[in-house]
Every structure is written in C-alpha cells, then in structure tokens.
Amino acid sequence: MEGKRFQRRLIVITCLTALLLCAFLWVLYGLQVVNGDYYRGASVRKILNRETVEASRGEIRDMYGRLLVYNSPTYQVTLDSSMMGNEAQRNANLMELIRICQDQGKTWNDTFPVSSAPPFTFTVQEPYTTVSKDAEGNEQTHSTYLSRLLLALPLQRQGFLENGESEPTAERLVAALRGYYEVDESLSDREARLLVGVLYELDVRRCTEEEKAVIRRQIAFFKEHWDVIQNGDAYRLTDAFRPGPFTAWQQVSADRRRSLVSLVTGGASSNPPFAVLRLKGLDPELNYRINGGEERWPGDALMAAGWPVPRLPGDYQALQLWLEAE
C-alpha cells in the first residue's frame, strides 16, 4: 500500500517538473526567438549613453534661414600594416575597413592619382613629374611620390612591369600594383583600385633615402629634447594671426637653462627689412650657446635686444634654435 502511494507521488512530482520545464522552455523561446529583436534593442537602449557636445562654432545661415555652414564630425584613423598579418590577412582587413566606411557613408583621403573606377585614367596631368620655377625663373623638374615609389618597388624585376617601363599607363599601373600587393583576384576592379589606393598611402617607401634620413634626424631631435617640448613653459613670440615676416614660438625648461625656439617665415619679399626675434623666459644672469656654437649670448640681451633673424630665401622657410646655458 505504501509502495503504491509513493509511486503515485513520484509520478505527480515528475509530471509537475516536466510541466515547469516545458513552461520555462516556452518562456525562453518567446524571449530568444519570438521577441528576441525587441529585447535586444531594449537592452542596447539601456546601456547606450548619448552625450551631446556643443560645437565651438554654431551653424551659419543666411537671412532666409538657408544653411551656409554646418558642423560635421571627422575621424582620424592610424593604420599599422605591420600588425595586420601577411599580405592576404592585411588585404582582407583593409577591404573590410573600406566596406565599413562605404556602408557608413564615410570618405577618406586618397592621393593615388588614378580614377576610382575603370577604365582607369590619371587624375592629374603629369603623374610622374612636376615642374617649378626658382627665384631666377629657371624651370626645375621634380619626381612625384608616385614616380619615386615605382623606382623603389621591384615591379620590373618581379615581372609586373616590362623592363624600362618607368611611366606606365594608369591601367598598367593599377594591374602592376594589384599583382605586387597580392590583391585577391575575386575583388572587382573598383574594389581593387580602392585597396591599392590605401596600400599606396601606407607604403613608406615613397620616401627617398634622403627623406628617410631627415625623418630619422627629426625623431632623434624630438627624443633628445622631449622634456623641454613636453614639460617646458611655452611662449608665443609673435602673433600668428597678424601679418609679419615670421611666426615664432618658444619652450623653456623649468630651470631656464634650456630652450627650444621654432620660427617659420611667410611669403618671401624682394627687400625684407632687418628683423630680430626677442626671446622670453630665459635667465638674464646666464649666457647661452645657440645650436652648439662657440658664441655666448647673454640671456638679458636675447630678451631685450633680440636675436638677429637671418635672411631665409624662399617662401615658408623654417629654422629651430636650441639654447643651452653654460
């Protein structure tokens, strides 16, 4: 008798457990499948934090209310191809980024001088050379970044271009770079052109050896004087928004024994006046050497009388002075 009663209780408990499990599965089905999109959107709305940042300059409209100037967000993306894996992985990552930008309606700088769609043509009249005139009116021919890139890349040696083909047509150029960069053949010509344009921007071999040497010197200079640049007191020596022969600014170390002065000239004139640059923040009791020279410059004289600015030929020339007290 007791055995039958226990068995009936066990059956009832089993049935109730099965019903509860079925109810749980039904609710879970409704949450995940039937109403999944709704609850997913609700959860996103709850964790989404929106912050409105007022622009420093508002919209500008004419007297009829028509919009003349508006605010638009911009993005600065830095790409490091050395962390993208091999060529196939790199190209896939970059192509995915390109598609995201296209889906979001975002544009990017593309200086590759070839049209974005076939049939490919050059977007500039002289893609391989530029001509300028010096102060005496003599014409000078310069190689463009594209020309220097073709000299640096082994396109002819690897068979992507014919021997002696130093200035290929736009069609030949895109095909050669597509092969060199190992662009997937499944990509359309338009997609391949976009990818080649990004890889063109990433290729630091557009720099000549002379330009690379300049970059190395600039990096070494920044590292050597980083403490003054980053932590020193900054002085604006001229007003950049008022016309003048040059614009200059200065950083001075906390102990006033070291200083870095930067100067950029404006447009050149035929008979510029004599100009001096009066420095700030120096110790008037100390003497300073400029750029490692032998001459000693008293701090009070540099601040009161100033440093004579040499005549720099050409437009928008720049120089830097490194002052160190003895």
C-alpha positions in Angstrom: 0.0 0.0 0.0 2.8 2.4 1.0 4.7 1.4 -2.2 1.8 2.3 -4.4 1.3 5.7 -2.7 5.0 6.5 -3.1 4.8 5.6 -6.7 1.8 7.9 -7.3 3.6 10.8 -5.6 6.7 10.2 -7.7 4.6 10.3 -10.9 2.9 13.5 -9.8 6.2 15.2 -8.9 7.7 14.0 -12.3 4.7 15.5 -14.2 4.9 18.8 -12.3 8.6 19.0 -13.0 8.1 18.3 -16.7 5.3 20.9 -16.8 7.6 23.5 -15.2 10.4 22.6 -17.6 8.1 23.0 -20.6 6.9 26.3 -19.3 10.4 27.5 -18.8 11.3 26.4 -22.4 8.2 28.2 -23.7 9.2 31.4 -22.0 12.8 31.1 -23.2 11.6 30.5 -26.7 9.5 33.6 -26.6 12.3 35.7 -25.2 15.0 34.5 -27.6 13.2 33.7 -30.8 9.8 35.3 -30.9 10.7 38.6 -29.2 14.5 38.4 -29.4 15.0 41.5 -31.6 12.8 43.6 -29.3 14.5 42.7 -26.1 18.0 43.0 -27.7 17.1 46.5 -28.8 15.8 47.4 -25.4 19.0 46.2 -23.7 21.1 48.3 -26.1 19.0 51.4 -25.4 19.5 50.9 -21.7 23.3 50.6 -21.9 23.7 53.3 -24.6 24.9 56.6 -23.3 24.4 59.6 -25.5 26.3 62.8 -24.9 25.7 66.0 -26.9 28.8 68.0 -27.4 28.2 71.6 -28.4 30.4 72.7 -31.3 32.6 75.7 -30.7 31.1 77.3 -33.8 27.4 77.0 -34.5 25.6 76.8 -37.8 25.7 79.8 -40.0 22.5 80.7 -42.0 21.6 83.5 -44.4 18.8 86.0 -43.9 16.3 83.5 -45.3 17.3 80.7 -42.9 19.2 78.7 -45.5 22.2 76.7 -44.1 25.5 78.1 -45.2 28.0 76.5 -42.8 27.4 73.4 -40.7 29.3 71.1 -38.3 30.3 67.6 -39.2 32.3 65.1 -37.3 35.6 63.8 -38.7 37.7 60.8 -37.9 41.5 60.3 -37.8 42.4 56.6 -38.2 46.0 55.4 -37.9 46.8 52.1 -39.6 49.9 50.0 -38.8 50.2 47.3 -41.6 53.0 45.5 -39.6 50.3 44.3 -37.2 47.9 43.1 -39.9 49.5 39.7 -40.6 50.6 38.5 -44.0 49.5 40.1 -47.3 46.3 38.1 -47.5 45.2 39.0 -44.0 46.3 42.6 -44.4 44.3 43.0 -47.6 41.2 41.3 -46.1 41.4 43.6 -43.0 41.8 46.7 -45.1 39.0 45.7 -47.5 36.7 45.1 -44.6 37.5 48.6 -43.3 36.8 50.1 -46.7 33.4 48.4 -46.8 32.5 49.6 -43.4 33.4 53.2 -44.4 31.3 52.8 -47.6 28.3 51.4 -45.6 28.6 54.3 -43.2 28.9 56.9 -45.9 32.4 57.9 -44.7 35.1 59.2 -47.1 38.9 59.2 -46.7 41.9 60.9 -48.3 43.0 59.1 -51.4 46.0 60.7 -53.1 46.6 57.8 -55.6 46.4 59.8 -58.9 44.2 57.3 -60.7 40.4 57.4 -61.2 38.4 55.3 -58.8 36.6 53.2 -61.5 37.6 51.6 -64.7 38.6 52.4 -67.4 41.4 53.8 -65.3 42.9 57.2 -66.1 45.2 59.5 -64.3 43.5 62.3 -62.4 46.5 64.7 -62.8 48.1 65.9 -66.0 51.6 65.0 -65.0 51.6 62.0 -62.6 55.3 61.3 -62.7 56.9 64.7 -62.8 56.2 68.3 -61.6 57.8 71.5 -62.9 58.5 74.5 -60.8 60.5 77.7 -61.2 63.2 79.0 -58.9 63.7 82.6 -57.8 65.5 83.4 -61.1 62.7 81.9 -63.2 64.6 78.8 -64.2 62.4 75.7 -64.6 63.2 72.7 -62.4 61.8 69.2 -62.8 60.9 67.1 -59.7 59.8 63.5 -59.4 56.4 62.9 -57.7 55.7 60.5 -54.9 54.3 58.0 -57.5 57.5 58.2 -59.6 59.7 57.6 -56.6 57.5 54.7 -55.4 57.9 53.0 -58.8 61.6 53.3 -58.6 61.6 51.8 -55.1 59.3 48.9 -55.8 60.7 45.9 -57.7 57.8 45.9 -60.2 60.0 45.4 -63.2 62.3 42.8 -61.6 59.3 40.7 -60.5 57.7 40.9 -63.9 54.7 43.2 -63.0 56.0 45.8 -65.5 58.2 45.5 -68.6 61.9 46.4 -68.4 62.3 50.1 -68.9 58.6 50.8 -68.3 59.1 53.6 -65.9 56.0 55.6 -66.7 53.2 53.0 -67.3 49.6 53.9 -68.2 47.0 54.1 -65.5 45.6 50.7 -66.5 49.1 49.1 -66.4 49.9 50.8 -63.1 46.8 49.5 -61.3 47.4 46.0 -62.7 51.1 46.0 -61.6 50.3 47.3 -58.1 47.4 44.8 -57.8 49.8 42.0 -58.5 52.6 43.3 -56.3 50.3 43.9 -53.3 48.8 40.4 -53.9 45.2 41.7 -54.1 42.7 38.9 -54.3 41.6 38.2 -57.8 38.0 37.8 -56.7 37.8 41.5 -56.0 36.3 43.7 -58.7 38.4 46.3 -60.5 36.7 49.1 -58.5 37.4 47.3 -55.1 41.0 46.5 -56.1 41.6 50.2 -57.0 40.3 51.3 -53.6 42.5 48.8 -51.8 45.6 49.7 -53.9 44.9 53.4 -53.0 45.0 52.6 -49.3 48.2 50.5 -49.7 49.7 53.3 -51.7 49.1 55.6 -48.7 50.7 53.1 -46.3 53.8 52.4 -48.3 56.5 54.4 -46.6 58.9 53.5 -49.5 57.5 56.6 -51.3 60.1 58.4 -49.2 63.5 58.8 -50.7 66.6 57.8 -48.7 67.3 61.5 -48.1 63.7 62.0 -46.8 64.1 59.0 -44.5 67.3 60.4 -43.1 65.5 63.7 -42.4 62.7 61.8 -40.6 65.3 59.9 -38.5 67.0 63.1 -37.5 63.7 64.7 -36.6 62.7 61.8 -34.4 66.1 61.7 -32.7 65.9 65.5 -32.2 62.4 65.2 -30.6 63.6 62.4 -28.3 66.6 64.4 -27.2 64.6 67.5 -26.3 61.4 65.8 -25.3 61.4 67.0 -21.7 61.6 70.7 -22.8 59.0 70.3 -25.5 56.6 68.4 -23.3 57.1 69.9 -19.9 58.6 73.3 -20.5 56.9 76.7 -20.4 55.5 77.7 -23.8 55.7 81.3 -25.1 54.2 82.7 -28.2 56.8 85.1 -29.5 54.7 86.6 -32.3 51.0 86.8 -33.1 50.3 84.1 -35.7 47.1 85.9 -36.7 48.7 89.2 -37.6 50.8 89.8 -40.7 54.5 89.7 -40.2 57.8 88.4 -41.6 57.7 85.3 -39.5 55.9 83.3 -36.8 57.8 82.1 -33.8 57.2 80.2 -30.5 59.4 79.0 -27.7 59.7 76.3 -25.0 61.8 76.9 -21.9 62.8 74.3 -19.3 61.7 74.8 -15.6 65.3 75.8 -14.6 65.5 78.2 -17.5 68.8 76.7 -18.7 67.5 75.1 -21.9 65.2 76.5 -24.5 63.9 75.5 -28.0 62.8 78.2 -30.4 60.9 77.5 -33.6 60.5 80.0 -36.4 58.6 79.9 -39.7 58.8 82.6 -42.3 55.9 83.8 -44.5 56.0 84.7 -48.2 59.3 85.9 -49.5 59.8 89.6 -50.4 62.4 91.2 -52.6 63.9 93.5 -50.0 63.0 92.3 -46.5 63.8 94.5 -43.5 66.2 93.6 -40.8 64.4 91.6 -38.2 65.2 90.5 -34.7 63.4 87.9 -32.5 63.1 88.8 -28.8 63.1 85.7 -26.7 61.3 85.1 -23.4 61.6 83.2 -20.2 65.5 83.0 -20.1 67.7 83.7 -17.1 69.1 87.2 -17.5 72.2 86.2 -15.5 73.2 83.3 -17.7 74.9 83.1 -21.1 73.6 80.8 -23.7 75.1 78.9 -26.7 72.8 78.6 -29.7 72.8 75.3 -31.6 76.1 74.3 -30.1 78.0 77.3 -31.5 81.0 78.9 -29.8 79.5 82.3 -29.3 77.9 83.1 -26.0 74.6 85.1 -25.9 73.6 86.8 -22.7 70.1 86.0 -21.6 69.1 89.6 -20.9 70.4 90.7 -24.3 68.4 87.9 -26.1 65.2 89.1 -24.3 65.8 92.8 -24.6 67.6 93.4 -27.9 66.7 90.0 -29.5 68.4 87.6 -31.8 69.1 88.7 -35.4 67.0 86.6 -37.8 69.0 85.7 -40.9 67.5 86.1 -44.4 66.0 82.8 -45.4 65.5 82.5 -49.2 62.1 81.2 -50.5 58.6 81.0 -49.1 57.7 79.4 -45.7 61.2 78.5 -44.6 61.7 77.2 -41.0 64.5 77.0 -38.5 65.0 76.0 -34.9 67.3 77.3 -32.2 68.5 75.2 -29.3 69.7 77.3 -26.5 71.7 75.8 -23.6 73.2 77.8 -20.7 76.7 77.3 -19.5 
